[in-house]
Amino acid sequence: MARNWNTILRWVHLIFGFCFTIYFGAITFSNDIDFWDDSPWVTMAMGTVVLGIVFWTGIIKWQLPRIKKWNRKRNKSNSSSE
């Protein structure tokens, strides 16, 4: 497997996304609410750090190329119409 920024970002996004999903899924489907209240710092870390990593890697990996492509297409159509 070639190691470039595209594949690195994809795997970072997927791994942290799975961690986020598993953790909050366990909270959602757990009947023992007191167990999760004993460590609120873990929930805060998952909610801020992990969600931030998932959010920004998703933006960088999937949305920035889409925005760049849209801008190129828009600039190309503007220059051809003039």
Summary of the structure (lengths in Angstrom):
residues: 82
radius of gyration: 19.3
end to end distance: 44.8
largest distance: 66.2
contacts: 179
relative contact order: 0.11
helix: 88%
strand: 0%
